[in-house]
Amino acid sequence: MKQTSSPTMKVSIFYGLLCSLGFGIAAWGMDAAVLARHYAQVPYVKFLPAVLIAVLFGIVFAWVRTRTLSNLVKALTWIAYIALLIALAVWAPSKIAEWLVGVLKPDVAGKLRYSVVSFPTVIMVSFFIIVAVGVVAIFEENLSTNFLWSGRPIDKIKLILVAVLVMAMAGFWTDQIMTKELREPQVLLAKTFDFARQNFNTEVEAQTARAWHLSALRELGEAVLQQPAILPKSFEPGILEVFVDLNDSSAICNLIYGQLSRCVPEGQK
């Protein structure tokens, strides 16, 4: 181990921070923003803990690299970072989210069941993470040196762009392969409630009603006039069950492969 100058350490830590933020915002941040616009009760349960963990370890690993001359140790920090991001990609929408929702809403804690994604999905996400981390690892030393010692503004911008954009691409594919599957049914449910509320007691063409699966809301009656607050109850590939708070009442809705199947008042089978 060796003592590294403070400026070099700061640049390396900044680089690690940018990598984690780029990945985290793309993987879970956009998801949280979309869910927040579509009546999710706790839209940030994946984003906040996952990004906090990624940033913390990204900074720690960067600090370790500035304290050693060993290329092996440096490589091991990047391998550990890859393993961390893959673990977060798998656990953030499942066990981490399930745990945090249970903490924030203890009344539903024992009713939640968020499954882990399938092994082929993990392999696909791992590929993008490995490639992205490999790229930022290869260019770290050169970009950091130019950022610190070059007087050209472009060299400072390059470090930021490479760290953020390359890792954001991996985060984007993590979202598309993993997170999107859980988000889109919730967005569809929110839009269906909006459509039902806007067209309540009006004649809707049969084809349009079928397209929106309005019959799935029939058992809720006038409760559909309330703005829903949506919370996933359980999910597994292709099947999502959600709690829907409707102000003075509540319902449970089932979506199968992205299509609304049935909503019933909570407690009714």
C-alpha positions as CSV (number, residue, x, y, z in Angstrom):
1,M,0.0,0.0,0.0
2,K,1.1,3.6,-0.6
3,Q,0.2,7.1,0.3
4,T,-1.5,8.8,-2.7
5,S,-1.8,12.5,-3.1
6,S,-5.1,14.0,-2.1
7,P,-5.9,15.4,-5.6
8,T,-5.5,12.0,-7.2
9,M,-7.6,10.3,-4.5
10,K,-10.3,12.9,-5.0
11,V,-10.5,12.3,-8.7
12,S,-10.6,8.6,-8.3
13,I,-13.4,8.8,-5.7
14,F,-15.2,11.3,-8.0
15,Y,-14.9,8.7,-10.8
16,G,-16.3,5.9,-8.6
17,L,-19.1,8.1,-7.5
18,L,-20.0,9.0,-11.1
19,C,-20.0,5.4,-12.2
20,S,-22.4,4.4,-9.4
21,L,-24.7,7.4,-10.0
22,G,-24.8,6.8,-13.8
23,F,-25.7,3.2,-13.3
24,G,-28.2,3.8,-10.5
25,I,-30.1,6.6,-12.0
26,A,-30.6,4.6,-15.3
27,A,-31.3,1.3,-13.6
28,W,-33.7,2.5,-10.9
29,G,-34.1,6.3,-10.9
30,M,-36.1,6.6,-14.1
31,D,-38.3,3.7,-12.8
32,A,-38.9,5.6,-9.6
33,A,-39.8,8.7,-11.5
34,V,-42.3,6.9,-13.8
35,L,-43.9,5.1,-10.8
36,A,-44.2,8.3,-8.9
37,R,-46.3,9.8,-11.7
38,H,-48.5,6.7,-11.8
39,Y,-49.8,6.5,-8.2
40,A,-47.2,4.2,-6.7
41,Q,-47.3,4.4,-2.9
42,V,-43.6,3.9,-2.4
43,P,-41.9,4.5,-5.8
44,Y,-38.4,4.9,-4.5
45,V,-37.9,1.6,-2.6
46,K,-35.6,0.2,-5.2
47,F,-33.8,3.4,-6.2
48,L,-32.8,4.9,-2.8
49,P,-31.2,1.9,-1.1
50,A,-29.6,0.5,-4.2
51,V,-28.0,3.8,-5.2
52,L,-26.9,4.4,-1.7
53,I,-25.1,1.0,-1.5
54,A,-23.7,1.4,-5.0
55,V,-22.3,4.8,-4.3
56,L,-20.9,3.8,-0.9
57,F,-19.0,0.8,-2.3
58,G,-18.0,2.6,-5.5
59,I,-16.3,5.2,-3.3
60,V,-14.7,2.6,-1.1
61,F,-13.3,0.6,-4.0
62,A,-12.0,3.8,-5.6
63,W,-10.2,4.7,-2.4
64,V,-8.6,1.3,-2.2
65,R,-7.3,1.7,-5.7
66,T,-5.6,4.9,-4.8
67,R,-3.9,3.3,-1.8
68,T,-2.2,0.4,-3.7
69,L,0.4,-0.2,-6.4
70,S,-0.9,-3.7,-7.0
71,N,-2.7,-4.2,-10.3
72,L,-4.2,-7.4,-8.9
73,V,-5.8,-5.5,-6.0
74,K,-7.1,-2.9,-8.4
75,A,-8.6,-5.6,-10.6
76,L,-10.2,-7.2,-7.6
77,T,-11.9,-4.0,-6.7
78,W,-13.5,-3.8,-10.1
79,I,-14.5,-7.5,-10.0
80,A,-16.1,-6.9,-6.6
81,Y,-17.9,-3.9,-8.0
82,I,-19.3,-6.0,-10.9
83,A,-20.5,-8.6,-8.3
84,L,-22.1,-5.8,-6.3
85,L,-24.0,-4.3,-9.2
86,I,-25.2,-7.7,-10.3
87,A,-26.4,-8.5,-6.8
88,L,-28.2,-5.1,-6.6
89,A,-29.8,-5.6,-10.0
90,V,-31.2,-8.9,-8.7
91,W,-32.1,-8.0,-5.1
92,A,-33.2,-4.3,-5.4
93,P,-36.6,-5.0,-7.0
94,S,-37.1,-8.2,-5.0
95,K,-35.8,-8.7,-1.5
96,I,-34.5,-5.2,-0.8
97,A,-37.8,-3.6,-2.0
98,E,-39.8,-6.2,-0.1
99,W,-37.9,-5.5,3.1
100,L,-38.1,-1.7,2.8
101,V,-41.9,-1.7,1.9
102,G,-42.4,-3.9,5.0
103,V,-40.5,-1.4,7.1
104,L,-42.5,1.6,5.7
105,K,-45.8,-0.2,5.7
106,P,-45.8,-2.7,8.6
107,D,-49.5,-3.5,8.1
108,V,-48.7,-5.3,4.8
109,A,-45.2,-6.7,5.7
110,G,-46.3,-10.3,6.2
111,K,-48.4,-10.3,3.0
112,L,-45.6,-9.4,0.5
113,R,-43.8,-11.8,-1.8
114,Y,-41.4,-10.4,-4.3
115,S,-39.7,-13.1,-6.3
116,V,-36.2,-13.1,-7.7
117,V,-35.8,-13.0,-11.5
118,S,-34.9,-16.0,-13.5
119,F,-31.3,-17.2,-14.1
120,P,-31.3,-16.4,-17.9
121,T,-32.3,-12.8,-17.0
122,V,-29.5,-12.5,-14.5
123,I,-27.0,-13.7,-17.2
124,M,-28.2,-11.1,-19.7
125,V,-28.0,-8.2,-17.2
126,S,-24.6,-9.5,-16.0
127,F,-23.2,-9.3,-19.5
128,F,-24.0,-5.6,-19.9
129,I,-22.7,-4.8,-16.4
130,I,-19.4,-6.7,-17.1
131,V,-18.9,-4.9,-20.4
132,A,-19.6,-1.5,-18.9
133,V,-17.5,-1.9,-15.8
134,G,-14.7,-3.3,-18.0
135,V,-14.7,-0.2,-20.1
136,V,-14.6,2.3,-17.2
137,A,-11.9,0.2,-15.5
138,I,-9.7,0.3,-18.6
139,F,-9.9,4.0,-19.0
140,E,-9.9,5.0,-15.3
141,E,-6.1,5.8,-15.0
142,N,-5.8,7.7,-18.3
143,L,-9.0,9.7,-17.8
144,S,-8.1,10.5,-14.2
145,T,-4.6,11.6,-15.1
146,N,-5.9,13.9,-17.9
147,F,-8.6,15.2,-15.6
148,L,-6.1,16.1,-12.9
149,W,-3.1,17.5,-15.0
150,S,-4.5,18.5,-18.4
151,G,-5.5,22.1,-18.8
152,R,-8.0,21.3,-21.5
153,P,-11.7,21.4,-20.4
154,I,-12.4,18.5,-22.8
155,D,-10.3,16.2,-20.7
156,K,-12.4,16.9,-17.6
157,I,-15.6,16.4,-19.6
158,K,-14.3,13.1,-21.0
159,L,-14.0,11.6,-17.5
160,I,-17.5,12.6,-16.6
161,L,-19.1,11.5,-19.8
162,V,-17.3,8.1,-19.9
163,A,-18.2,7.3,-16.3
164,V,-21.8,8.4,-16.5
165,L,-22.8,7.4,-20.0
166,V,-21.1,4.0,-20.1
167,M,-22.5,2.9,-16.8
168,A,-25.9,4.5,-17.7
169,M,-26.0,2.2,-20.7
170,A,-25.6,-0.8,-18.4
171,G,-28.2,0.6,-16.1
172,F,-30.6,1.2,-19.0
173,W,-30.4,-2.4,-20.0
174,T,-30.8,-3.5,-16.4
175,D,-34.0,-1.5,-16.4
176,Q,-35.2,-2.8,-19.7
177,I,-34.5,-6.5,-18.9
178,M,-35.5,-6.5,-15.2
179,T,-37.2,-3.5,-13.8
180,K,-39.5,-2.7,-16.7
181,E,-41.3,-6.0,-16.3
182,L,-42.6,-5.0,-12.9
183,R,-43.1,-1.3,-13.8
184,E,-45.2,-1.5,-16.9
185,P,-48.2,-3.5,-15.4
186,Q,-48.4,-0.9,-12.6
187,V,-48.4,2.0,-15.2
188,L,-51.1,0.2,-17.2
189,L,-53.2,-0.3,-14.0
190,A,-52.9,3.4,-13.2
191,K,-53.9,4.4,-16.7
192,T,-56.9,2.0,-16.7
193,F,-58.1,3.6,-13.5
194,D,-57.7,7.0,-15.1
195,F,-59.7,5.9,-18.1
196,A,-62.4,4.4,-16.0
197,R,-62.7,7.5,-13.8
198,Q,-62.9,9.8,-16.8
199,N,-65.6,7.7,-18.5
200,F,-67.6,6.6,-15.5
201,N,-71.4,6.5,-16.3
202,T,-70.7,7.2,-20.0
203,E,-71.2,4.8,-22.9
204,V,-67.9,3.3,-24.1
205,E,-67.6,1.4,-27.3
206,A,-67.3,-2.3,-26.7
207,Q,-64.0,-2.6,-28.5
208,T,-62.5,0.2,-26.4
209,A,-63.9,-1.3,-23.2
210,R,-62.3,-4.6,-24.1
211,A,-59.0,-2.9,-25.0
212,W,-58.9,-1.2,-21.6
213,H,-60.2,-4.4,-19.8
214,L,-62.8,-2.2,-18.0
215,S,-64.8,-5.3,-17.0
216,A,-62.0,-6.1,-14.6
217,L,-63.0,-3.1,-12.5
218,R,-66.7,-3.8,-12.5
219,E,-66.7,-5.2,-9.0
220,L,-65.3,-2.0,-7.6
221,G,-68.3,0.1,-8.5
222,E,-68.0,3.8,-7.7
223,A,-64.7,3.2,-5.9
224,V,-63.0,3.7,-9.3
225,L,-63.8,7.4,-9.0
226,Q,-61.1,7.6,-6.3
227,Q,-57.5,8.2,-7.2
228,P,-55.7,4.9,-6.7
229,A,-52.5,4.3,-4.6
230,I,-50.8,1.3,-6.0
231,L,-48.5,-1.1,-4.0
232,P,-47.2,-4.4,-5.4
233,K,-48.3,-7.3,-3.1
234,S,-46.6,-10.2,-4.9
235,F,-45.0,-10.9,-8.2
236,E,-43.4,-13.6,-10.2
237,P,-42.6,-13.8,-13.9
238,G,-45.8,-12.8,-15.8
239,I,-48.0,-12.4,-12.8
240,L,-48.4,-9.3,-10.6
241,E,-50.8,-8.8,-7.7
242,V,-51.2,-5.4,-6.2
243,F,-52.9,-3.6,-3.3
244,V,-54.9,-0.6,-4.5
245,D,-55.9,2.0,-1.9
246,L,-59.0,3.9,-3.0
247,N,-59.3,6.3,-0.2
248,D,-62.2,4.9,1.9
249,S,-61.8,1.4,0.4
250,S,-59.1,-0.9,-1.0
251,A,-58.9,-3.5,-3.6
252,I,-56.6,-6.2,-4.9
253,C,-55.9,-6.3,-8.6
254,N,-54.3,-9.1,-10.6
255,L,-52.4,-8.6,-13.8
256,I,-51.3,-11.5,-16.0
257,Y,-48.6,-10.9,-18.6
258,G,-49.2,-7.2,-18.5
259,Q,-53.0,-7.4,-18.9
260,L,-55.4,-6.5,-16.2
261,S,-57.3,-9.6,-15.1
262,R,-59.5,-8.7,-12.2
263,C,-59.8,-6.2,-9.3
264,V,-61.9,-7.1,-6.3
265,P,-62.5,-5.3,-3.0
266,E,-59.9,-6.4,-0.5
267,G,-61.1,-9.3,1.6
268,Q,-63.4,-10.6,-1.2
269,K,-62.4,-13.7,-3.0
